[in-house]
Amino acid sequence: MSSTQRSTAIEFQAVIFDLDGTLLDTLADLADSANAALERLGFSPHPIDSYRYFVGEGRDVFAERALPPANRSQENVASVATGITEEYRRRWADKTVPYPQIPSMLDKLQELELQMAVLSNKPQDFVELAVDRFLGRWSFDAVLGHNTEIPLKPDPAGALHIARLLAIEPARFVYVGDTNVDMFTANSAGMFAVGAMWGFRSAHELQRSGARVIIDRPTDLLDIVRR
């Protein structure tokens, strides 16, 4: 675990988790869905690792990044985005699994009686499906995906909405995510930004975008929140 501004003065009361790349390894199902959508329209597929940098900012940005630069017309982006949704509905649970140590970490957080929430740029219906299927044995006090009322991260509105729902001030939240979008969101909301090294992006990206602490394993989070 590396730290830039570790604070021991704050008593944390809640944790917000990103979903894809933080709690769940969804990369293979996302890549398979996007590649199927691209091939339906005559475009070449990408290696799975390319998708680490395509996802994280919502479906339309995902679709745009997956297309060749010369073919990113509004029409093509819309077609690929629709195709990704259709394909993902068929295969969203085929290869997705919680990351190692996620179950034991969530068990311990519940023992510590911290409130927990999920905030994702994945559409709300998919977030609810994934949390119910793969994380249903734990109690989350809020599960929030993208919808028409909450703007996409890095806008902090979703994180602040969760803080209001839980009636906890933002400074009492640890926010755990694996991308620059998550670190920007956490800092904009006034929360303690923790970068997850097991996810989709690099330590350099997390540090550069404002991670207060970077952790190598999910259970390292317990050293930050334990009172």
Buried (B, 14 or more C-beta within 10 A) or exposed (E): BBEEEEEEEEEBBBBBBBBBBBBBBBBBBBBBBBBBBBEEEEBEBBEBEBBBEBBBBBBBBBBBBBBEEEBBEEEBBEBBBEBBBEBBEEBBEEBBEBBEBBBEBBEBBBEEEBBBBBBBBBBBEBBBBBBEEBBEEBEBBBBBBBEEEBBBBBBBBBBBBBBEEBEBEBBBBBBBBBBBBBBBBBBBBBBBBBBBBBBBBBEEBBBEBBBBBBBEBBBBBBEBBEE
